[in-house]
C-alpha cells in the first residue's frame, strides 16, 4: 500500500473578501476530488482572504499510479490562472515505511 499527499500554498488573485475566496477555493477542491478521486480539503489560512492552503491525499496499491495522479494534480494547480502556486509539498509513504 502506498499513500501520497500534496500540500499547496496558494496566493489568490483579485480576491477582496472571504466570500470571494470561497468562490475560488471551493471549485478547485471540487475539481480535484471529481477528476482524480482524491481526498482534498482547505487546511490552512482560512482567515486570510488572499492565501489558501489546500491538501490532498490518495491511497493506491501501485506506486506508479499514485505518482502519476499526484503529478497530474500538481499540473492542474499550476495551470489555474486565478491562483499563484507559491509552493508544493509532496510526501510519499510506501509499504516499507514505519
C-alpha positions in Angstrom: 0.0 0.0 0.0 1.2 3.5 -0.9 0.0 6.8 0.5 0.8 10.1 -1.2 0.0 13.6 -0.1 0.3 17.0 -1.7 0.1 20.4 0.1 -0.4 23.5 -1.9 0.3 27.1 -0.7 -1.6 29.4 -2.9 -1.8 33.2 -3.4 -5.2 34.1 -4.7 -5.7 36.7 -7.4 -8.2 39.5 -7.3 -9.9 38.5 -4.1 -11.2 41.1 -1.6 -13.2 39.1 1.0 -13.5 35.6 2.5 -16.7 35.2 0.5 -14.8 35.7 -2.8 -12.1 33.4 -1.5 -14.6 30.6 -1.0 -15.9 31.2 -4.6 -12.3 30.5 -5.8 -11.3 27.7 -3.4 -14.4 25.5 -3.5 -14.4 24.9 -7.3 -10.7 23.9 -7.1 -11.3 21.4 -4.2 -14.4 20.0 -6.1 -12.5 19.6 -9.4 -9.5 17.8 -7.8 -11.9 15.5 -6.0 -14.1 14.8 -9.1 -11.2 14.4 -11.7 -8.8 12.4 -9.6 -10.8 10.7 -6.8 -8.5 12.1 -4.1 -9.4 13.3 -0.6 -9.0 17.1 -0.7 -9.7 20.0 1.7 -8.7 23.5 2.5 -6.4 23.0 5.5 -4.9 26.4 6.4 -5.1 30.2 6.1 -8.9 30.1 6.4 -8.9 33.6 7.9 -6.7 35.2 5.2 -8.6 36.1 2.1 -5.7 36.2 -0.4 -4.0 33.0 0.8 -5.1 29.4 0.8 -3.6 26.0 1.8 -5.1 23.0 0.1 -4.0 19.5 0.8 -4.9 16.2 -0.8 -4.3 12.5 -0.1 -4.5 9.3 -2.1 -4.0 5.6 -1.3 -3.0 3.1 -4.0 -1.6 -0.3 -4.4 0.6 0.8 -7.2 3.4 3.4 -6.7 3.5 4.3 -10.3 -0.2 5.1 -10.5 0.0 7.1 -7.3 2.9 9.2 -8.6 1.1 9.8 -11.9 -2.1 11.0 -10.2 -0.1 13.3 -7.9 1.8 14.7 -10.9 -1.5 15.4 -12.7 -3.0 17.1 -9.6 0.1 19.4 -9.3 0.0 20.3 -13.0 -3.7 21.2 -12.7 -3.0 23.5 -9.8 -0.1 25.1 -11.6 -2.2 25.8 -14.6 -5.0 27.6 -12.7 -5.0 31.2 -13.8 -6.8 32.6 -10.8 -4.2 31.4 -8.3 -0.4 31.6 -8.0 1.2 28.4 -6.8 3.7 29.5 -4.1 4.9 26.1 -3.0 4.1 22.4 -3.2 5.0 19.8 -0.6 4.8 16.2 -1.6 5.0 13.2 0.8 5.1 9.6 -0.3 4.8 6.7 2.1 5.5 3.2 0.9 4.8 -0.3 2.2 8.2 -0.5 3.9 7.9 2.8 5.8 7.4 2.6 9.6 
